[in-house]
Amino acid sequence: MIRPLSITLLLIVLLSVPGMAAQSPSETGETKRVLVLYSLDKGHPAHGLTEQGISEVFRANREFDVMLYPEYLDMGRFPGPAQAKAMAEFLRRKYADIKIDVIIAVYPSAVDFLLDERTALFPDVPIVAGEISRSYAANLGRSPARQRITGTIMGDNITGVLDAALRMKPATKRVALVAGVSPLDAYNEQIFRVGLKSYAGRLELVDLTKLPMPETLARVGALPRDSVILYSSIIRDGAGQSFTPREALSLINRATKVPIFSLYDTFLGQGTVGGRLVSFELQGKAAANLALRAMAGESPAAIPFGGDDAYVDLYDWRELKRWQISETTLPPGAIVRYRQLSHWEEHRWEIIGTIFLIITESALILGLVVNLRRRKKVEQSLAESEMRLKLAADSAGAGLWSLDVTTGRIWATEHALALYGFAPGEKVDFEKFLMVVHDEDRERIVHVIEDAARDKGELSVEYRITLPDGSIRWMAVRGNYIPSQGGLSGLTGVSVDITERKNNEEALRQGKQELSHLMGRLISAQEEERSHIARELHDDITQRLAVLAIDVGTLELQLGSDHQQNREKLRSIKDSLVSLSEDIHALSRQLHPSILDDLGLVRALEAEGDRFSKKEGIRVLFNHEDLPPAIPRDIALALYRVAQEGLRNIARHSRATSAHVVLKGLAGAIHLTVADTGCGFDPGLGRQRPGLGLASMKERIELVHGSITIDSTPGEGTHIEVSVPYTP
């Protein structure tokens, strides 16, 4: 209770300070449209930070009302000229009726794409080439394209990173360069190699580029202690296996016995020590400022390349401790992240709360001592207090009573008598009271009262009574055992009519049943609609696409050798039609797993795991054992959808490299487990803000009378456990 209250008071104070409250934005001027063309996919961490910097600058400017149009070329996963041509045609059609004022192209791949397609795609629009190397900028400066291009340069910080490494590890004699084979890997590697030239003769270069990942890990683990690692990036290793750069860095970090350094702030927290790092957010801000100058009418050719200040001194506290590096070796003003809190910093509010409780309890004890001295005065006013209590109980709709368990006599207030259907002033004993209690509850009430009297404890029970007019009412009774100086005094308590509450609870229960039934019908309707759409996609659209691809292929073959350019265009169209047909076929399988009906749950989960692994690059291990020969379709479908949603959440949120799905047949139940070893999450936050996927899983399992539990810990992965009752 202390921490939330203190935080609330702090927020009130901060908000009351002049200038702390959010200011309403002033009116902006002319509307400008900026296309931001990212080279890789939307999930690339550097693109996210770049977009954050771009958006912040455009929101803060007051000269233009800037509308952003982000697009992702995804060249890491879909390279090649055919993909580039298809993307160019897509963008041409999409922005045919939209006037783009400036293009920000992030990474050289996006710049090359625009220059290759300049005749058909945004031919006269100024370009800001973001996050390019100095050599690439020099090539642009010598080309005619410089007339419409300016940009930001990054990667000049190799000296700042290596100098920091040598300052922290002065005994370093060699540096190992690690990089992959994808085009972006090669581009980053070249930046590192250019920067390393100034260290020739001072440091021995160990070339660990373009190797298969197992060999890279073995070579990294065998490096001498006087080495450091420079990690460029690995999107695809020498064996052709694909990784995310962070995933590859994590593997290297686990294998290495020497520190890892890199040039980019996106790798901090993933295993690198730190240094003078490229800040992609500052790069985005620099690119946005250049774009504003171009919008204002400046010629891109007259705008010098920027990005010289887009660097930050960042270090990972955990890596400093791991490699026994003193913080005194860091430059002034360096930022240290991921610092573990001291016991006081981590538990400060708990300690303060404990001290507060000790002080409070001490005050309470002192108060009790004082109250004991006043006890006699309190006893003298007991009669007056009982009268006030009676008045308060009557006002609250409660009836007071006491039972002498020796004689069975009952004393009750007039309101209590009225609650049980007795006349005012009527003499009531225990036997007469039992006659009013409902037949089905009578024996239970006798046991409850006997137990309270025997154990000298509390009485708490709810039961029904039958009034003289035949109506049934619900009563809630709370009481206590009251001893006296001469022996047993009896039980005393209060009775409250809770009929309305019980009626509301019953209505709520029925409402939940109806809601569950409606939800089952909705899910069934959803599955039927999915099945219908899947059949339409598979039986109609994919067949029509296949016929269209065959017709295009036939037309391609009919063209002579003097129509080579047209034949290549037809071949590209045919390939696109085949790819689109395959995508629609895969979509139909996702909408409705026909394999579930044809081959059963096990084969369906195996197929889903294979499809997921190929699409997401996350390995799925599937095991099954002791399953019954046949599983009812409703149970099989519920388990399949839970596994499908669980894998989808792993791909979206976990940053895991593998997942495990287990299907078991147990005594009277079928058990499903979906687990990963990714980043995990806080289940408490999940319960406060449940997602639609989690709600859907729970609803499906409830419809087959099963149970589902989700166990997750930040940094330790997530386990989904499902149990559905079934006896063959």
Helices and strands as residue ranges (DSSP letters): H 2-16, E 30-38, H 45-60, E 64-72, H 81-94, E 102-106, H 108-116, E 127-132, H 134-141, G 144-148, E 149-153, H 158-168, E 174-179, H 183-196, G 197-199, E 204-209, H 213-221, E 227-231, H 245-255, E 260-261, G 265-267, E 274-278, H 280-295, G 300-302, E 311-316, H 317-322, G 327-329, E 335-337, H 343-373, H 375-380, H 382-395, E 398-403, E 409-412, H 414-419, E 428-429, H 430-436, H 439-455, E 458-466, E 472-484, E 487-497, H 499-536, I 537-541, H 542-558, G 561-563, H 564-591, H 594-599, H 601-616, E 619-625, H 633-649, I 650-654, E 658-666, E 669-676, H 683-688, H 692-703, E 707-713, E 717-725
